[in-house]
Amino acid sequence: MAYENALTALADPTRRRVFEELRSGPKPVGAIASVLPVSRPAVSQHLKVLKGAGLVREETQGTRHVYSIDPKGLGAIRRWLDQFWDEALTAFAAEVERDAPEDKQTDTDEREES
């Protein structure tokens, strides 16, 4: 499953930081490495893992390799997370519906006593 590879890739804190650096747009390896406490070769290795997980894509511009977030990879994670959100909303709606008749009866009783 694609989301498993993506989550595994993002489990590493340094790799997450590399990924987060791409949030503002495409960047070459050197620009990413300049703001992180790891070497440029280490950033390249992290990008390789992120690319393998489908989270980033690479474009060659002359001698530079420019990386950007791949929306398809994020889509896989989002679809996986959305299933939990859908389940939570369904459970919430069921709870509200279950409690609704009791609340209405209580409100009616209170009004009749006044």
VODO-445904 format. One record per residue: z, x negated, y negated of N, C-alpha, C in turn. Coordinates in nm, 2 decimals. Each point is the difference from the previous one (the first is absolute). Layout:
N
npz: Z | npx: X | npy: Y | capz: Z | capx: X | capy: Y | cpz: Z | cpx: X | cpy: Y
...
REM end
This chain:
114
npz: 0.00 | npx: -0.08 | npy: 0.12 | capz: 0.00 | capx: 0.08 | capy: -0.12 | cpz: 0.00 | cpx: -0.09 | cpy: -0.12
npz: -0.08 | npx: 0.04 | npy: -0.10 | capz: -0.02 | capx: -0.08 | capy: -0.12 | cpz: 0.13 | cpx: -0.02 | cpy: -0.08
npz: 0.07 | npx: 0.11 | npy: -0.01 | capz: 0.12 | capx: 0.00 | capy: -0.08 | cpz: 0.11 | cpx: -0.10 | cpy: 0.05
npz: 0.00 | npx: -0.02 | npy: 0.13 | capz: 0.10 | capx: -0.09 | capy: 0.07 | cpz: -0.03 | cpx: -0.14 | cpy: -0.05
npz: -0.13 | npx: -0.04 | npy: 0.00 | capz: -0.04 | capx: -0.14 | capy: -0.04 | cpz: 0.04 | cpx: -0.02 | cpy: -0.15
npz: -0.03 | npx: 0.10 | npy: -0.08 | capz: 0.03 | capx: -0.01 | capy: -0.14 | cpz: 0.15 | cpx: -0.01 | cpy: -0.02
npz: 0.08 | npx: 0.08 | npy: 0.06 | capz: 0.15 | capx: -0.01 | capy: -0.01 | cpz: 0.05 | cpx: -0.13 | cpy: 0.04
npz: -0.05 | npx: -0.05 | npy: 0.11 | capz: 0.04 | capx: -0.13 | capy: 0.06 | cpz: -0.03 | cpx: -0.11 | cpy: -0.10
npz: -0.12 | npx: 0.01 | npy: -0.06 | capz: -0.04 | capx: -0.10 | capy: -0.10 | cpz: 0.09 | cpx: 0.00 | cpy: -0.12
npz: 0.04 | npx: 0.12 | npy: -0.05 | capz: 0.08 | capx: 0.01 | capy: -0.12 | cpz: 0.15 | cpx: -0.02 | cpy: 0.03
npz: 0.04 | npx: -0.02 | npy: 0.13 | capz: 0.14 | capx: -0.02 | capy: 0.03 | cpz: 0.05 | cpx: -0.13 | cpy: -0.06
npz: -0.09 | npx: -0.10 | npy: -0.01 | capz: 0.04 | capx: -0.13 | capy: -0.06 | cpz: 0.01 | cpx: 0.01 | cpy: -0.15
npz: 0.12 | npx: -0.04 | npy: -0.06 | capz: 0.02 | capx: 0.02 | capy: -0.14 | cpz: -0.10 | cpx: -0.08 | cpy: -0.09
npz: -0.03 | npx: -0.12 | npy: 0.04 | capz: -0.10 | capx: -0.08 | capy: -0.08 | cpz: -0.14 | cpx: 0.07 | cpy: 0.01
npz: -0.03 | npx: 0.05 | npy: 0.11 | capz: -0.13 | capx: 0.06 | capy: 0.02 | cpz: -0.01 | cpx: 0.13 | cpy: -0.09
npz: 0.12 | npx: 0.07 | npy: 0.00 | capz: 0.00 | capx: 0.12 | capy: -0.09 | cpz: -0.02 | cpx: -0.04 | cpy: -0.15
npz: 0.06 | npx: -0.11 | npy: -0.04 | capz: -0.01 | capx: -0.05 | capy: -0.14 | cpz: -0.15 | cpx: -0.03 | cpy: -0.02
npz: -0.07 | npx: -0.07 | npy: 0.09 | capz: -0.14 | capx: -0.03 | capy: -0.01 | cpz: -0.08 | cpx: 0.13 | cpy: -0.02
npz: 0.03 | npx: 0.10 | npy: 0.08 | capz: -0.07 | capx: 0.12 | capy: 0.00 | cpz: 0.03 | cpx: 0.07 | cpy: -0.14
npz: 0.12 | npx: 0.00 | npy: -0.04 | capz: 0.04 | capx: 0.06 | capy: -0.13 | cpz: -0.07 | cpx: -0.06 | cpy: -0.12
npz: -0.03 | npx: -0.13 | npy: 0.01 | capz: -0.07 | capx: -0.07 | capy: -0.11 | cpz: -0.14 | cpx: 0.05 | cpy: -0.02
npz: -0.05 | npx: 0.07 | npy: 0.11 | capz: -0.14 | capx: 0.05 | capy: -0.01 | cpz: 0.00 | cpx: 0.14 | cpy: -0.06
npz: 0.12 | npx: 0.06 | npy: -0.03 | capz: 0.01 | capx: 0.13 | capy: -0.05 | cpz: -0.07 | cpx: 0.01 | cpy: -0.14
npz: 0.00 | npx: -0.10 | npy: -0.08 | capz: -0.06 | capx: 0.00 | capy: -0.13 | cpz: -0.15 | cpx: -0.02 | cpy: 0.00
npz: -0.05 | npx: -0.04 | npy: 0.12 | capz: -0.15 | capx: -0.02 | capy: 0.01 | cpz: -0.03 | cpx: -0.12 | cpy: 0.08
npz: -0.13 | npx: -0.02 | npy: 0.03 | capz: -0.04 | capx: -0.12 | capy: 0.08 | cpz: 0.04 | cpx: -0.13 | cpy: -0.06
npz: 0.04 | npx: -0.09 | npy: 0.09 | capz: 0.04 | capx: -0.14 | capy: -0.05 | cpz: -0.04 | cpx: -0.10 | cpy: 0.10
npz: -0.03 | npx: -0.12 | npy: -0.05 | capz: -0.03 | capx: -0.11 | capy: 0.10 | cpz: 0.13 | cpx: -0.06 | cpy: 0.05
npz: 0.00 | npx: -0.07 | npy: 0.11 | capz: 0.11 | capx: -0.06 | capy: 0.06 | cpz: 0.09 | cpx: -0.08 | cpy: -0.10
npz: -0.06 | npx: -0.08 | npy: -0.08 | capz: 0.07 | capx: -0.08 | capy: -0.10 | cpz: 0.09 | cpx: 0.08 | cpy: -0.09
npz: -0.06 | npx: 0.11 | npy: -0.05 | capz: 0.08 | capx: 0.08 | capy: -0.09 | cpz: 0.12 | cpx: 0.07 | cpy: 0.07
npz: -0.02 | npx: 0.03 | npy: 0.12 | capz: 0.11 | capx: 0.06 | capy: 0.07 | cpz: 0.11 | cpx: -0.10 | cpy: 0.03
npz: -0.04 | npx: -0.12 | npy: 0.04 | capz: 0.09 | capx: -0.11 | capy: 0.03 | cpz: 0.08 | cpx: -0.04 | cpy: -0.12
npz: -0.06 | npx: 0.01 | npy: -0.12 | capz: 0.06 | capx: -0.05 | capy: -0.12 | cpz: 0.13 | cpx: 0.07 | cpy: -0.03
npz: 0.01 | npx: 0.12 | npy: 0.04 | capz: 0.12 | capx: 0.08 | capy: -0.03 | cpz: 0.10 | cpx: 0.02 | cpy: 0.12
npz: -0.03 | npx: -0.07 | npy: 0.11 | capz: 0.09 | capx: 0.01 | capy: 0.11 | cpz: 0.06 | cpx: -0.14 | cpy: 0.04
npz: 0.11 | npx: 0.00 | npy: 0.06 | capz: 0.07 | capx: -0.13 | capy: 0.04 | cpz: -0.05 | cpx: -0.06 | cpy: 0.13
npz: -0.13 | npx: 0.03 | npy: 0.03 | capz: -0.06 | capx: -0.06 | capy: 0.12 | cpz: -0.13 | cpx: -0.07 | cpy: -0.04
npz: -0.05 | npx: -0.08 | npy: 0.09 | capz: -0.12 | capx: -0.08 | capy: -0.03 | cpz: -0.12 | cpx: 0.08 | cpy: 0.01
npz: -0.11 | npx: -0.05 | npy: -0.05 | capz: -0.13 | capx: 0.07 | capy: 0.00 | cpz: -0.04 | cpx: 0.02 | cpy: 0.15
npz: 0.01 | npx: -0.10 | npy: 0.09 | capz: -0.04 | capx: 0.02 | capy: 0.14 | cpz: 0.09 | cpx: 0.11 | cpy: 0.06
npz: 0.12 | npx: 0.01 | npy: -0.03 | capz: 0.09 | capx: 0.10 | capy: 0.05 | cpz: -0.05 | cpx: 0.14 | cpy: -0.04
npz: -0.04 | npx: 0.01 | npy: -0.13 | capz: -0.05 | capx: 0.13 | capy: -0.05 | cpz: -0.13 | cpx: 0.03 | cpy: 0.07
npz: -0.08 | npx: -0.10 | npy: 0.03 | capz: -0.13 | capx: 0.03 | capy: 0.07 | cpz: 0.03 | cpx: 0.05 | cpy: 0.14
npz: 0.10 | npx: -0.05 | npy: 0.07 | capz: 0.04 | capx: 0.05 | capy: 0.13 | cpz: 0.05 | cpx: 0.14 | cpy: 0.00
npz: 0.08 | npx: 0.03 | npy: -0.11 | capz: 0.05 | capx: 0.14 | capy: -0.01 | cpz: -0.11 | cpx: 0.09 | cpy: -0.03
npz: -0.10 | npx: -0.04 | npy: -0.08 | capz: -0.11 | capx: 0.09 | capy: -0.03 | cpz: -0.09 | cpx: 0.02 | cpy: 0.13
npz: 0.00 | npx: -0.10 | npy: 0.08 | capz: -0.08 | capx: 0.01 | capy: 0.13 | cpz: 0.06 | cpx: 0.11 | cpy: 0.09
npz: 0.14 | npx: 0.00 | npy: 0.00 | capz: 0.07 | capx: 0.10 | capy: 0.08 | cpz: -0.02 | cpx: 0.14 | cpy: -0.06
npz: 0.01 | npx: 0.01 | npy: -0.13 | capz: -0.02 | capx: 0.13 | capy: -0.07 | cpz: -0.14 | cpx: 0.05 | cpy: 0.02
npz: -0.10 | npx: -0.09 | npy: 0.00 | capz: -0.14 | capx: 0.04 | capy: 0.02 | cpz: -0.02 | cpx: 0.04 | cpy: 0.14
npz: 0.06 | npx: -0.07 | npy: 0.10 | capz: -0.01 | capx: 0.04 | capy: 0.14 | cpz: 0.07 | cpx: 0.14 | cpy: 0.02
npz: 0.10 | npx: 0.03 | npy: -0.08 | capz: 0.06 | capx: 0.14 | capy: 0.02 | cpz: -0.07 | cpx: 0.10 | cpy: -0.08
npz: -0.11 | npx: -0.03 | npy: -0.07 | capz: -0.08 | capx: 0.10 | capy: -0.07 | cpz: 0.06 | cpx: 0.03 | cpy: -0.14
npz: 0.09 | npx: -0.08 | npy: -0.05 | capz: 0.06 | capx: 0.04 | capy: -0.13 | cpz: -0.07 | cpx: -0.06 | cpy: -0.12
npz: -0.06 | npx: -0.11 | npy: 0.02 | capz: -0.08 | capx: -0.07 | capy: -0.11 | cpz: -0.14 | cpx: -0.03 | cpy: 0.05
npz: -0.08 | npx: -0.01 | npy: -0.10 | capz: -0.14 | capx: -0.04 | capy: 0.03 | cpz: -0.03 | cpx: -0.13 | cpy: -0.09
npz: -0.10 | npx: -0.07 | npy: 0.05 | capz: -0.03 | capx: -0.13 | capy: -0.06 | cpz: -0.14 | cpx: 0.00 | cpy: -0.05
npz: -0.02 | npx: -0.05 | npy: -0.12 | capz: -0.14 | capx: -0.02 | capy: -0.06 | cpz: -0.01 | cpx: -0.14 | cpy: -0.04
npz: -0.11 | npx: -0.06 | npy: 0.04 | capz: -0.03 | capx: -0.14 | capy: -0.04 | cpz: -0.08 | cpx: 0.01 | cpy: -0.13
npz: 0.05 | npx: -0.08 | npy: -0.10 | capz: -0.06 | capx: -0.01 | capy: -0.13 | cpz: -0.02 | cpx: -0.15 | cpy: -0.03
npz: -0.12 | npx: -0.05 | npy: 0.04 | capz: -0.02 | capx: -0.14 | capy: -0.01 | cpz: 0.09 | cpx: -0.07 | cpy: 0.10
npz: 0.08 | npx: -0.09 | npy: -0.04 | capz: 0.09 | capx: -0.07 | capy: 0.09 | cpz: 0.14 | cpx: 0.06 | cpy: 0.01
npz: 0.02 | npx: 0.11 | npy: -0.08 | capz: 0.13 | capx: 0.07 | capy: 0.00 | cpz: 0.00 | cpx: 0.12 | cpy: 0.10
npz: 0.11 | npx: 0.02 | npy: 0.06 | capz: 0.02 | capx: 0.12 | capy: 0.08 | cpz: 0.10 | cpx: 0.09 | cpy: -0.08
npz: -0.05 | npx: 0.12 | npy: -0.03 | capz: 0.07 | capx: 0.10 | capy: -0.08 | cpz: 0.04 | cpx: 0.11 | cpy: 0.09
npz: 0.13 | npx: 0.03 | npy: 0.00 | capz: 0.06 | capx: 0.10 | capy: 0.08 | cpz: 0.04 | cpx: 0.13 | cpy: -0.08
npz: -0.01 | npx: 0.11 | npy: 0.07 | capz: 0.04 | capx: 0.13 | capy: -0.06 | cpz: 0.05 | cpx: 0.09 | cpy: 0.11
npz: 0.08 | npx: 0.10 | npy: -0.04 | capz: 0.05 | capx: 0.09 | capy: 0.09 | cpz: -0.11 | cpx: 0.09 | cpy: 0.06
npz: 0.00 | npx: 0.02 | npy: 0.13 | capz: -0.09 | capx: 0.09 | capy: 0.06 | cpz: 0.05 | cpx: 0.14 | cpy: 0.02
npz: -0.05 | npx: 0.09 | npy: -0.08 | capz: 0.05 | capx: 0.14 | capy: 0.01 | cpz: 0.00 | cpx: 0.06 | cpy: 0.14
npz: -0.09 | npx: -0.04 | npy: 0.08 | capz: 0.00 | capx: 0.05 | capy: 0.14 | cpz: 0.13 | cpx: -0.03 | cpy: 0.08
npz: 0.04 | npx: -0.12 | npy: -0.02 | capz: 0.13 | capx: -0.04 | capy: 0.07 | cpz: 0.12 | cpx: 0.07 | cpy: -0.05
npz: 0.00 | npx: 0.03 | npy: -0.13 | capz: 0.11 | capx: 0.07 | capy: -0.06 | cpz: -0.01 | cpx: 0.15 | cpy: 0.05
npz: -0.12 | npx: 0.05 | npy: 0.01 | capz: -0.02 | capx: 0.13 | capy: 0.05 | cpz: 0.06 | cpx: 0.03 | cpy: 0.14
npz: -0.01 | npx: -0.10 | npy: 0.09 | capz: 0.06 | capx: 0.01 | capy: 0.13 | cpz: 0.15 | cpx: 0.01 | cpy: -0.01
npz: 0.06 | npx: -0.08 | npy: -0.09 | capz: 0.15 | capx: 0.01 | capy: -0.02 | cpz: 0.03 | cpx: 0.13 | cpy: -0.06
npz: -0.07 | npx: 0.04 | npy: -0.09 | capz: 0.03 | capx: 0.13 | capy: -0.07 | cpz: -0.01 | cpx: 0.12 | cpy: 0.09
npz: -0.10 | npx: 0.00 | npy: 0.09 | capz: -0.01 | capx: 0.11 | capy: 0.10 | cpz: 0.12 | cpx: 0.00 | cpy: 0.09
npz: 0.04 | npx: -0.12 | npy: 0.04 | capz: 0.12 | capx: -0.01 | capy: 0.09 | cpz: 0.12 | cpx: 0.05 | cpy: -0.07
npz: 0.02 | npx: -0.04 | npy: -0.13 | capz: 0.12 | capx: 0.05 | capy: -0.07 | cpz: -0.01 | cpx: 0.14 | cpy: -0.03
npz: -0.12 | npx: 0.06 | npy: -0.03 | capz: -0.01 | capx: 0.14 | capy: -0.04 | cpz: 0.05 | cpx: 0.09 | cpy: 0.12
npz: -0.02 | npx: -0.04 | npy: 0.12 | capz: 0.05 | capx: 0.08 | capy: 0.11 | cpz: 0.15 | cpx: 0.03 | cpy: -0.01
npz: 0.07 | npx: -0.10 | npy: -0.04 | capz: 0.15 | capx: 0.01 | capy: -0.02 | cpz: 0.03 | cpx: 0.09 | cpy: -0.12
npz: -0.08 | npx: -0.01 | npy: -0.10 | capz: 0.02 | capx: 0.08 | capy: -0.12 | cpz: -0.03 | cpx: 0.15 | cpy: 0.04
npz: -0.11 | npx: 0.02 | npy: 0.07 | capz: -0.03 | capx: 0.14 | capy: 0.05 | cpz: 0.11 | cpx: 0.06 | cpy: 0.08
npz: 0.05 | npx: -0.08 | npy: 0.09 | capz: 0.11 | capx: 0.04 | capy: 0.09 | cpz: 0.12 | cpx: 0.04 | cpy: -0.08
npz: 0.03 | npx: -0.09 | npy: -0.10 | capz: 0.12 | capx: 0.03 | capy: -0.09 | cpz: -0.02 | cpx: 0.12 | cpy: -0.08
npz: -0.12 | npx: 0.02 | npy: -0.05 | capz: -0.02 | capx: 0.13 | capy: -0.08 | cpz: 0.01 | cpx: 0.12 | cpy: 0.09
npz: -0.05 | npx: -0.01 | npy: 0.12 | capz: 0.00 | capx: 0.11 | capy: 0.09 | cpz: 0.15 | cpx: 0.04 | cpy: 0.04
npz: 0.08 | npx: -0.11 | npy: 0.02 | capz: 0.14 | capx: 0.02 | capy: 0.04 | cpz: 0.07 | cpx: 0.06 | cpy: -0.12
npz: -0.03 | npx: -0.05 | npy: -0.12 | capz: 0.06 | capx: 0.05 | capy: -0.12 | cpz: -0.03 | cpx: 0.15 | cpy: -0.02
npz: -0.13 | npx: 0.04 | npy: 0.01 | capz: -0.04 | capx: 0.14 | capy: -0.01 | cpz: 0.07 | cpx: 0.08 | cpy: 0.10
npz: 0.01 | npx: -0.04 | npy: 0.12 | capz: 0.07 | capx: 0.08 | capy: 0.10 | cpz: 0.15 | cpx: 0.02 | cpy: -0.03
npz: 0.06 | npx: -0.11 | npy: -0.06 | capz: 0.14 | capx: 0.01 | capy: -0.04 | cpz: 0.02 | cpx: 0.10 | cpy: -0.11
npz: -0.09 | npx: 0.00 | npy: -0.10 | capz: 0.01 | capx: 0.09 | capy: -0.11 | cpz: -0.02 | cpx: 0.15 | cpy: 0.05
npz: -0.10 | npx: 0.02 | npy: 0.09 | capz: -0.03 | capx: 0.13 | capy: 0.05 | cpz: 0.12 | cpx: 0.05 | cpy: 0.08
npz: 0.06 | npx: -0.09 | npy: 0.07 | capz: 0.12 | capx: 0.04 | capy: 0.09 | cpz: 0.12 | cpx: 0.04 | cpy: -0.09
npz: 0.02 | npx: -0.07 | npy: -0.11 | capz: 0.11 | capx: 0.03 | capy: -0.09 | cpz: -0.03 | cpx: 0.11 | cpy: -0.10
npz: -0.12 | npx: 0.03 | npy: -0.02 | capz: -0.04 | capx: 0.10 | capy: -0.11 | cpz: 0.06 | cpx: 0.13 | cpy: 0.02
npz: 0.00 | npx: 0.06 | npy: 0.12 | capz: 0.06 | capx: 0.14 | capy: 0.02 | cpz: 0.15 | cpx: 0.00 | cpy: -0.03
npz: 0.07 | npx: -0.10 | npy: 0.04 | capz: 0.14 | capx: -0.01 | capy: -0.03 | cpz: 0.03 | cpx: -0.01 | cpy: -0.15
npz: -0.08 | npx: -0.08 | npy: -0.07 | capz: 0.02 | capx: -0.01 | capy: -0.14 | cpz: -0.03 | cpx: 0.13 | cpy: -0.08
npz: -0.10 | npx: 0.07 | npy: 0.05 | capz: -0.03 | capx: 0.13 | capy: -0.07 | cpz: 0.11 | cpx: 0.10 | cpy: 0.03
npz: 0.05 | npx: 0.01 | npy: 0.12 | capz: 0.10 | capx: 0.09 | capy: 0.03 | cpz: 0.13 | cpx: -0.03 | cpy: -0.08
npz: 0.03 | npx: -0.13 | npy: -0.01 | capz: 0.12 | capx: -0.04 | capy: -0.08 | cpz: -0.02 | cpx: 0.04 | cpy: -0.15
npz: -0.11 | npx: -0.02 | npy: -0.05 | capz: -0.03 | capx: 0.04 | capy: -0.14 | cpz: 0.01 | cpx: 0.15 | cpy: -0.02
npz: -0.05 | npx: 0.08 | npy: 0.09 | capz: 0.01 | capx: 0.15 | capy: 0.00 | cpz: 0.14 | cpx: 0.04 | cpy: 0.00
npz: 0.08 | npx: -0.06 | npy: 0.10 | capz: 0.14 | capx: 0.04 | capy: 0.01 | cpz: 0.08 | cpx: -0.03 | cpy: -0.13
npz: -0.03 | npx: -0.11 | npy: -0.06 | capz: 0.07 | capx: -0.04 | capy: -0.12 | cpz: -0.03 | cpx: 0.09 | cpy: -0.12
npz: -0.12 | npx: 0.05 | npy: -0.01 | capz: -0.04 | capx: 0.09 | capy: -0.10 | cpz: 0.06 | cpx: 0.14 | cpy: 0.02
npz: 0.02 | npx: 0.04 | npy: 0.12 | capz: 0.05 | capx: 0.13 | capy: 0.03 | cpz: 0.15 | cpx: 0.00 | cpy: -0.03
npz: 0.07 | npx: -0.11 | npy: 0.01 | capz: 0.15 | capx: -0.01 | capy: -0.02 | cpz: 0.02 | cpx: 0.00 | cpy: -0.15
npz: -0.09 | npx: -0.04 | npy: -0.09 | capz: 0.02 | capx: -0.01 | capy: -0.14 | cpz: 0.01 | cpx: 0.14 | cpy: -0.07
REM end
